[in-house]
Amino acid sequence: MVKRKAFPLRINPKLYDVLEKWADDELRSVNAQIEVILKEAAKRTGRLKEEKKE
């Protein structure tokens, strides 16, 4: 199981509403949706290398 780092996040309420709807559409929590979006952006910009699957 992957360890997670917890931290507080201040976010614009309108943006949160968008993320909440998006997460609901993809059957995820808002937290998981934010993590997916950030991970995809980091990969796309070459800042995160692909993870090896075991």
Sequence and secondary structure as in RCSB ss.txt:
>XXXX:A:sequence
MVKRKAFPLRINPKLYDVLEKWADDELRSVNAQIEVILKEAAKRTGRLKEEKKE
>XXXX:A:secstr
            HHHHHHHHHHHHHTT  HHHHHHHHHHHHHHHTTSS      
